[in-house]
Amino acid sequence: MSKYHFLLTAILMAFFANSCTYTEKVRDGATAIEVKQYAVAVDMLQKEYEKSKSRVEKGRIAYRLGEAYKNLNKGEQSIRWFKIAYDNQYGWEALKEYAYALKQAERYTEAARAFKDLGIEIGSPYEYRREISACEIALGWQELKPEFEIELLPFNTSKAEYAPALYPNGRLVITSDRFLEKGEETYNWTGNAFSDLFIADPQTGQLQPFGDPVNTPDNEGTAVFNANLTEMYFTRCFGGGKWGEDRCKIMRSVKGSGEWMPAEPLPFQEENVNYGGPALSADGQVLYFSANHPDGWGGHDLYTSERQPDGSWGLPKLMTRVINTDQDEMFPFIDQDTLYFSSRGHTSMGGLDIFKTYKLQGGGWSSPYNLKPPVNSGADDFGFVIDYSLPKADDEVLFAGYLTTRREDGAGNDDIYRFVKRKLPPEPKKEEPEPQEVAYKLLLKGYVLEKIYEVPNDPNSVVLGRKPLSGATVSIKAGRESKTVEVGEDGRFEMELDWGQEYNFLASRQGYLKNAADFSTQGIGKDPNNPVQEFEIEIVLERIFFDQEIRLENIYYDFDKWDIREDAKPTLKELARNLELNPDIRIQLGSHTDCRGSAPYNQNLAQKRAQSAVDFLITQGIDATRLVAFGYGESEPEADCICNRCTEEEHQINRRTTFKIIE
């Protein structure tokens, strides 16, 4: 997957990597990987591999070569080197990368076998069961007669071209990170320019910048226009910090005196949430978009907003669970009553796949339908738009349009293709069975899981995956009704759901922290093509490690400061949620400083930092008697470095906050 995909995935995942320029000369392959100079890394690592003597060293270098080729979009080479890394004892990480690389290369039989081996390796066949199933399904899809034809457009280059939007006179407005002019600043994650909007002619291949004031030094992309071309909506990612720190917002620009005016973010957008991929209904009254809001179903979800009588946009509404999953849904395109979008959560052929759903007569949306190959592939497929103005070559053509994909047979990066949808030949007539009344059902499979740690009794070690947890009970509330069920040996419980109902689940087991999940059947329609719809939820329980420090990720403090930064609040809010679900536990919030400054000063600073975390939890409604603040100062550094030789990153690691359950 491309790194610059807000616009593919910073919608998906906030935006990219560090924007600081790396000026020192790269002297080894590991550093080249770290600073994203993958082409440089390949040459260095090849030489280092030839000189390496031990299997462990060979495995480590081979894994980095796999990483480099993966980011250069050279799938077969990445497969080869991840396999070499695994064979040379690099471990489960190499096997995982190998399995996903095989899937993206559409080598599904080998991928399914690798995923099966990976499940055995980490101790949980459960973890990759969906991937194995998806590989088997994709194999069957490859045997079907294709409904679409696709062709690469002439303006694609080795840079990124993606997310086409329809524009007058047969033109497109696309997103690209190609350079506008020589000497332009480079965006270090990609090694290319910051992304901008361009006007492209699919027939001639000519391209020109969309221009000021829409394009700025920030990243712009994924545009959409209203029918009379007086409004445009697009995504802009502000900032340039580490991955996850940029904030992506949907911008609106209006045309005044024939020119596009400076864009403003839509007012309903919240801080610390990424928005992107806007789409408009034909009448311009409904806006579709994606956002990674914490109140969503998981990952990036699709939302709608309705235009108000005063022309403003109403508060976002989360789309139904039949569309949104616990993974990513994004890049919507609405065609009358049919919604096209890309998803990782529904069964896909590799990365993002393009799906369609339509509004049902009785309300709600139909079950999403995978468009299958050649529209979808093992790569990321997204940015699907229909252009009814395109001429039809013959009467068998239903419609045509454009999509984005990142396949190895393209121009070398994300590329835009033209597609044509044709009529399929009629199937042989079958004797029609007598019509029967359709029995509609909604079935839910729930799983209670626990994490698998690389070091079994160390909750700060790497999480290898999850496995089913037997012996748990689940309390279920739906309206005024409630019941409790016990999960089986496979950690599973099953139930039939009512239509238009909200469900709350609370799972518990002795020795574990309770955890909750929600599920809603609101907006799920009765689909005659899929009368029995099945859904899944997963509830992960954390084992209780008494009197053992557990690091709280993403809670850092600025040098010589103790206030809670904005980027720390989501983690502390999640901790507050866990404390609410487990009212019988007390915790100690611990704070550690780096080694700069005197020991007494650092002790005092650490105490202030720990107290700041406690005070924040109190503002979230947690009883102060359940919280203890303790400052460790510099006494227990995590980074293994001599103080005057520690890097700024190592100092930041030492400025950490932890918690431990004390009763």
N, C-alpha and C positions, 0 to 999 in steps of 0.2 A: 504494500500500500504506500502511496506517495506520502512524503512527509509534509507537504505543504497543503494538504487537503483540509483546510478549514473548510475551506472552500472545498475540499472533499471532506474534511473531517474535523476541522476546528470548529466547524459546526460540530463536528464529531468530537473533537477533543480540545477545545480551546486551540491555541495556535502553535505552533512550532517550537523551535529551539532557540538557544541563546543568540542574541543579535550582536554580542560583542565580537569585534574582529580579532581573529587569531593571527598574531603577527610573527610569532617565533617560527623558525623553520621546523617542519615536521621531520623527526629523525628516526621514527620507528612506526611499524604498522598499527600498534595499539593506539598511539597518539593520533594517527591519521583517522582511525575509526572514530575516536572521541570527538574530533573536530569536523567530522562528516566529510572528510576528503577521501571518498571511497575509491576513486580511480587511482589515487596515489597509494592508498592502502594496499590495493591488490598487488602492485609490483613489489612493494616492500615485504609484504607477508609471504609472497611466493619464495623470495630469497631466504627469509627467516625460516620457512618451513623446510627448505632443502638443507639448511645448516643444523636444524634441530636434531637432537640425539635421543631424547627420551620420548616414550609414547605420550606421557602427560603433556609435555611441551608441544608435541605435534598436534594433539587434540585441541589444545588451547588456540594455537595459531590457525588450525583448520576451521574452528568455529568462527573466528574473526573473518576469515576469508569468506565463509558462508554469509556472514552479515554484510560484507562489502558487496558481494555479488547480488544479494537480495535487494539492496538499496540501489544498485545499478540496473535493476529490472532484468537481470540475467538469471532466469529461474533454473535452468538446467545446471549451470555452474554452482549455484547456491545449493541445489540438491546434492551434488557430488561432494561438496566440502562439508556440509552438515553431516552427511553419512560418514565421511572420513573422521570427523571430530568424534562422533559417537563410537565408532570402532576403535578409536584411540582413547577411550575412557573419559571423554569429557562429561558424560552423564546425561540425565534426563532432558536438560535444556536443549542439547543438540538433537535428541530424538524428537522433541516437540517441534523444533524448527524444521526438521527433516519432514515430518508428517504434514505440516501445513504447506511447505514448499511443494510437496508431491500433489496435494490437493489443488493448489493454485495452478500447477502445471497440467491439471486434469488427468493425472495418472491415478485414477480413483481406486483401483484395486490395490495398488501398492500403498496408497495413502491409508486406506481402511486397515490394512495389516499393520502399518506403522502406528496408527492410533490405538489399535488393540494392544500392541506391545507397550505403548506408552502408558496405557491404563494399568497394565500389569506392573510396569516399572515403578509407578508412584504408589501402587497399592490400592487403586480404585478404578475398576472397569467402568463404574458409573460415570466418571468425569467426562469421558470422550464418547459416550454412547451416541450422542446426537451427531457427532462428526462422522462416525462409522455409518450411521443410517443415511446421512446426507450423501456420502460417497456412493453408496449403493443406489440411491435414488437418481443421482446425477448420471450414473452409468446407463440407467434405463432411458433417461431423457436424451442422451446422445444418439440413441437408436431411432428416435422419432423423426418423422418427416418435418422439416423446419417450416414454421409459419412466416418467417421473416427472411429477407436478404439484406446484407449490410455491406457497405463499401467505405474505405478510408477517404476522407476529404483532403484536398490538396494543400490546405494551409497549415497542416500539422507539421511540427518540427520536433527536434529532440528535447525541446522545452515542454512545459505543460500547457495543453489547450483543453478546456473542459467547460461543462455547465452551459450549453448553448441556450439562448433566449431569442425568440422570434422578434424581428425588426422589419421595418417597411422595405418594400422593393426586393423581397427575397433574401435579405441579408440576415445575419445573426449577430447578436452581441455575445461574445464569449469571454471567459476568464483565461488569462495566461500569465506566466511568470517570465516571459521573454523580456529582453531589455528594450526599453523605448528608445534609448540613444546611448552612444558610447560614454563611458565614464559614470554611468548611473550606479548608485549604491547597490551592493549585493546583499541579498538576504541569506545569511550564513547557513541556515538549515539546508536549503536547497542548492546553494551555490549559484542561484539564478537571481533575477530581479524580484522585488516585491510584486505580488500579483496585482494586475490591473484589468480593467475592462477594455475590450477591443471590438471594433465593428469589422465583421468578416463577410466576404462574398464567397459563398460555397462554390459558385460556378468558376470564378476566375482565380480564386485562392488569394486575392488581395486582402490585406489587413491594415487597419489604421487604429491608433489609440482613440478611445472614446473621448478623452480630453478632460480638461479642467471644467468645473470644479469637482467633478465626480471622482476622478482618479486623484489620489493624494499620495504622500509618502507611506501611508499605511497600506494594508492589504485589502483590496476590493475584489468582489466577485459575485457570482450567482445572481444575476439580475432578472427582473421581470417587469413588464410594462403593461399599463392598462390599455383598453381597446383603442382609445382615441389618442394615445401617446402624449398625455398631459401629466402622467405620474410614472415614476419608476421607483422600484424597491430593489435594494441589493444589500449584500452583507459587507460590513467593514470590520476588520479586526484591528483593534487599537493595541499599541504597546510594542513589545519586542523583547520581553523577558523570557524566562525559561518556559519550557513547554507547560501549558496549563495556566500561565499567568496572564496571557493576553486575553482580552475580552472581545467577543464578537457580537455585534449588534446589527439589527436590520435598520437600514437607513431609507429615508424617503426624500426624493427630490421631485420638484414640480417644474414644469416648463413655463417660463415667463418671457414674453417678447422673443419667442423663438429659441431661447437658450435655457439649458438646464441650470437650475439654481443650486447653491450649496445645500448639501443634504443634512438632514437632522435625524437623530435616532427616534424610533417610535416610542412614545412616552410610557407604554405599559411595561417596558423591559426592566428587569431587576438587575441589580449589581450581582456579580459573582455567578451569573448564569450566561451561557453562550447561546445565541440565537443565530439562525441562518437559513439559507435556502428558501426564500419567499416565493410563493406562487399565488396567483389571483384567479378567482372565478371569472367566468366570461363577463358577468355584469359588474365586476369590480367591487362587489359587496362583501365577499368573504376572502380573507387572507389566510393561506395555509403556510406553515413554516415548521421548522424543527427547533427544539431547545433541550438542554440537559438539566432541566429544573429538578431540584431534589424531591419535589412532590409528584414527579412523573412515575412511570412504570419501571424505569431503569434505562441507563444510557441516554441517547437522544431519542426523544419522542416527537410525534407529530401533533401539532396544535392548530386550532382555528381561532380567528378573531373576526367579529362581524362589525361592519361599518355602522356607526351610530348616526342618528338624524343630523347631528351637527358636523358630520364628515370625519370625526375622529374614529379611532379603532377601540372596540370594547376589550374587556379583559380576556386573556387567552383561555380557551377551553381545551382540555386534554382530550384527544380523540380516543375512541373506544379501544378496549383491550383486544378486540379481534384484529386490529391493525398494529397497535403498539405492543412490543414485547419487552423483555428485560434487557435487551441489547439495543442496537441502534436502528432507528428508522429516520430517514431524511430524504432530501431532494424531491419534494412533492411536485406533481404537475397535475392540474385538474382539467379534464376534458368533459364538459357537461356534467353528467352524473357519474363519471368514471375517474377514479383517482389512481394515478401511477406514483410509485415511490420506490426507494431503495431500502433494503433491510439486510441486517446480519442475523436477526433473530428468527426469521422464518427460514425454512429449509432452503439452503442456497448451494450453489455450485463451487463456491470458494470464499470470496470476500462479500462485498455488497452485491446483491442481485436486485433486478428490477421486477416489481410486482404490480398487479393491478387489482383493484377492488371497485365495486359499484354500489350505489345506494339501492336498497331493497324497497319494494313497495310498502311493506309493513313497517318500515323504519329501520335504521341501523345500516350496517355495511356488510357486504358479502365476504366470505372467506377469501383472503388474498390468494391470487393465482400467479405462480412463477412463470415469466415469459419464456423461460427455457432457452437453449441455444438456437441460433447464434447470438441473440440479444444478450443472454447471460453467458458467463464463462467462469473459469477459475479465478480470474482477476476481479477487481472492483468494477462494477457496472452501475452507472448512475446517470443523472442529468438527461432523462428521457423526455422529449417534447415532440408533439405531433404538429405538422405543418400541412394543413388542408389546402394551401395554395400551391403546393408542389404538383407539377403536371403528372398525370398517370400514364405510364407507358402502355398499358393495355387495360381491358375491362376486368382482368383478374386482380388488379391492384385495388385494395381497399383504402389504404392511406399510406402516407410516408412521413418521415420526420428525422430526428437526430438523437443520438445518444453519446455518452462518454464511456470509454473503457480504457484499460491499461494492459494491453496484451502484447506479447513479445513480437507478434507480427506487425505491430503498428510502427509509428515513426520513432518510438523510443521512450515515450513517457505517457501521460494521460493524453488521449487522442479523441477527436470527435469523428464519428461515423454517421453517414446517412443510412437510414433503414427504409425498407419497403415492406409493407404487410400485404400478403397475397391471400386469396381465397384458397382454402384447402379443398382438394377433390372430395366430393360427397362420399360418405361411408356407405358400404353396402347396406341395403335395407334389411332390418331385422323385424321379426314378428314382435309387434308391440304387446307387452304384457298388459293385463287389465289394470287400469288405474286403481291405486290403493291410497288410502289416507296416509299422509306423511306423518311420521312420529318424530317430532323435533325434540332434541335433547342437548343439554350442555353438561359435559362431564369434566370434572377436575381431578387431576392427579397431583397430590402434594407430596413433597419429599422433605424430610428433616435430615440435615447433613451436619457434619463436623469437618473442620479443616485438617489437612494432613501437613504436618510440619516436617521440614527436612531433618531437624533435630527434634525428636518426638516430644521432649519435655521443655522445649525452649520456644515460647510464643513469639520471640523476636526473630526466629530463624525464618528462612524462606518457606512460603506456603506452596507446596507441590500441587495441591488440588483439594477436592472435597470427597468425602465418602459418606454413604448412608449411615445414620445413627439409629440403632434400634433402641427400644425401651422408652422412647419419648411419648409424651401425650400432647395432644393439640386441642385447645379450646376454640370453638368456632361460634362466632356470633353473626347473626343475620337478622337485622331489625330487632324485634323483641325476643326472638328465639335464640337459644344457645344450646350447645351440646359439646361433649368431650369425646375424642376418639384416641385410640392407641395406634401407633404406627407398627407396621410389621417388621420382620427381620431385615427387610430391604429399605427400611426407613420411610415407607410409603403409606399414604392413606388416600382413599378415593371417595368421591361423593358426586351426586347429581345436583346441579345448581338450578335455581329459579331464575327466570328472566327479570331484568330490571332491578337487580338486588345488589346491595353492598355487603361484602363479607370481610370479617376481621378474624385473623388467626393468631393465636398465641401458643407457641411451642415451648415445652419445658422438659427437663430431665435432671435427675439428681446429679450434682457435680458440674452442672453447666449453667451459664447465664440464659435466662429466658430471652426469646426473640419473637418479633411479631411480623406479620405480613398482611397485606390487603389484596382483595381481588374484587372487581366490579363487573357485573354483566350488563351494566347500563350501556345502551347503544349497540349491543350485539343483536343483529337481526336474524330472523328465521330464514336461512338460506336453503331453498329447495335443492340446490346442487350439492349441498353438504349439510344434510339435516341433523347429523350427530356431530357436534363440534367438540373437540377435546382441547383442554388447556392444561398447563402445568404451572405450579409455583414451587419455589425452593425456599426453605427457611434454614439458615445456618446458625447453629448454636456454638458458642465459644466455651471451651472448657475453662473452668475456674482454676487459676493458678494462684493459690493463696501466698501472700507475702513475697511475690515475685514481680519485679519491675517490668512493665510492658511499655515499650516506646509508643508515643502518640505521634503518628506520621504528620508531616506538614505543619508542625507547630515550632516555629523558630522565632527568635528575638533578634532585633537589630542590636548592633554593638552598643553596649552600655545602656540598653533600654530594657524596660520590663512591661511595657504595655502590650496588650493582645493585638497582633496584626490582623488585618482583614482576612488574609489567607489562612489564618489559624482557626477562625470561627466555625467553619463547617465541621472540622474534626471535633471541636469541643461540643458543638451541638449534637453530634452523633453520640458522644460520651454521655451527654445529658439524657438523651433518649434511652440509652441502655440503663442508666440509673433509675429512670422512671419505671422501666419495665421490671427492674429488680430492686424493689424498695427496701429489701432486708440487708443489703450490703453497704459497707463503708469503704471508702478508698482514700489512699494518700496520693496527692498530686506532688510529684517531685520535680525539681528543676535543677539543671546542670549548666554551668557556665563554661566558657573556654578558659584557657590558662593565663590570658593577659590580665594584668592587674594583680594586686596583692591578694593573698588568700582570704584575709578578713573582709576585704572589699567584695570579693567574688561571692563569699558566703552570704553577705547581706543582699547582694544583687540577686542571687538565686532565690533567696527567701521571698523577695519582692515579686519575682517572676512566678513562683509557685502560688503566691497569694493572689496574683492577678488572674491565674487560671481558675482558682477556687471562686473568686469574686464573680467571674464570668458565669460559672455554672450556677451560682446563686441567682443571678439575673435570669437564668433559664428555669427557675422554679425549684431547684434542688435545695433541700434542707441543709443548712450550714453544719448541723451536727453530724452529717454523714461525710464530711469532707475535712481532710487534714492537709495543710500546706507544709512542705519540707524542702528546704534549700540545701542541696549537696555541694554547692560551690564548684570548685575545680577538682574536687577530690576523686571523681570517678569518670575520667575522660573515656569517650567511646572510640575516637580516632587514635590510631597508634602512631603518634608522631612526637618528636621533640618540640617543645613549645615554640622556640624561636625559628623552627623550620616548618611548622604547620602551614599549610596553604589556607587561604580564606575559606575555601570549601570545608576543610577539616575543622577549622574553628567553628563554622556554622553547624556542623554535625554535633560538635560538643555542646553547643547551646541548644539543648533539647529538653523536652518535657516528657515525663513518664507518669504512669499511674500504677498502683498495685492495690489489690483487694486485701484489706487488713482484717475484715471480719464479715 
